[in-house]
Amino acid sequence: MPVHVVAERLGHADPAITLRVYAHVIRQHADEAANTFAAAGDGNDQTDISESHRGATE
């Protein structure tokens, strides 16, 4: 979701505020995307990676 949409929904005047407050969430999604791409490159099923990763973080 675009950061400006999230910022507006949360009532932040500047999307930079949203990015600073929620940077840890953005990093987590970047890690998940990297794992998905790595799995695809290895020929593994992406859903298996996502489900096992989700279980490890929840």
C-alpha positions in Angstrom: 0.0 0.0 0.0 1.4 3.4 -0.9 2.8 5.2 2.2 0.9 8.4 1.4 -2.4 6.5 1.6 -1.5 5.0 4.9 -0.3 8.4 6.2 -3.6 10.0 5.3 -5.6 7.2 6.9 -3.6 7.5 10.1 -3.9 11.3 10.1 -0.2 12.0 9.6 0.5 15.3 8.0 3.7 14.0 6.3 4.3 10.5 5.0 7.8 10.8 6.4 6.3 10.5 9.9 4.6 7.3 8.9 7.8 5.9 7.5 9.7 6.7 10.7 7.1 5.2 13.0 6.5 2.0 11.0 10.0 1.4 9.5 10.2 -2.0 11.3 7.1 -3.2 9.4 8.6 -2.1 6.1 11.8 -4.0 6.9 9.8 -7.1 7.7 8.0 -7.0 4.4 11.3 -6.5 2.6 12.6 -9.6 4.3 9.5 -11.6 3.3 9.9 -10.4 -0.3 13.5 -11.4 -0.4 12.6 -14.9 0.9 9.9 -15.3 -1.7 12.3 -14.3 -4.5 15.0 -16.7 -3.2 12.5 -19.5 -3.0 11.3 -18.9 -6.6 15.0 -18.9 -7.7 15.5 -22.2 -6.0 12.4 -23.7 -7.6 10.5 -24.0 -4.3 6.8 -23.2 -3.9 6.4 -19.7 -2.6 3.4 -20.6 -0.4 5.5 -23.0 1.6 8.0 -20.3 2.4 5.4 -17.8 3.3 3.5 -20.1 5.6 6.6 -21.3 7.4 7.9 -17.7 7.7 4.6 -16.5 9.0 4.6 -19.2 11.7 8.0 -18.2 12.8 7.1 -14.6 13.3 3.7 -14.9 14.9 
